[in-house]
Amino acid sequence: MNVREATESDAARLAALSTQLGYPTTPEQAVERLRALRERPANEILVAEDTEDGGTVIGWLHVCVMHFFESPPFTEVGGLVVDEAWRGRGVGKRLVNEAARWAAERGFSKLRVRSNTVRTDAHRFYEREGSEYKSFSFGWRL
């Protein structure tokens, strides 16, 4: 397995994995979103690829710098998904470790994640990887 920055040639797999995560996405939308994030250097999309299968993308993670008035800037996992066939095989852990490295290289000492309360498997994963539950968040559909 290899972890690298996402490219536009990954769009079809990024879209398929986003759809697995519950956010239906077309390859065209994936390209548009990737381009928009590339314009903001405080964002990175990392992909894990199966090096034994010609580099098929098997997971992605979006890491970004967050700025809020009430706190110093911090880094956050904006999204993480591993292909259903690859879950439980260390892909998510590797992506989180690479996101933590990305954050540390930019001088951050904290990597946060928010996860919907219904994603109990994700919660177990984050706890297993050493994350501490601190709070929860609400959202509004606009």
Number of C-alpha atoms within 10 A of each C-alpha: 15 14 18 13 12 20 15 15 10 17 22 18 20 29 20 18 23 22 14 15 15 10 11 12 17 17 17 13 15 20 19 14 13 20 13 11 16 15 9 11 9 14 21 21 22 22 28 23 19 17 12 9 9 8 12 15 24 22 25 28 24 20 27 24 19 16 11 8 6 6 8 8 13 17 25 20 22 18 16 22 23 24 18 12 8 13 13 11 10 11 24 25 15 15 25 21 13 18 23 21 15 19 21 14 10 12 11 15 12 12 20 17 17 14 16 12 11 8 9 11 10 16 19 11 14 18 12 11 13 8 14 12 12 6 6 10 8 5 6 4 3 3
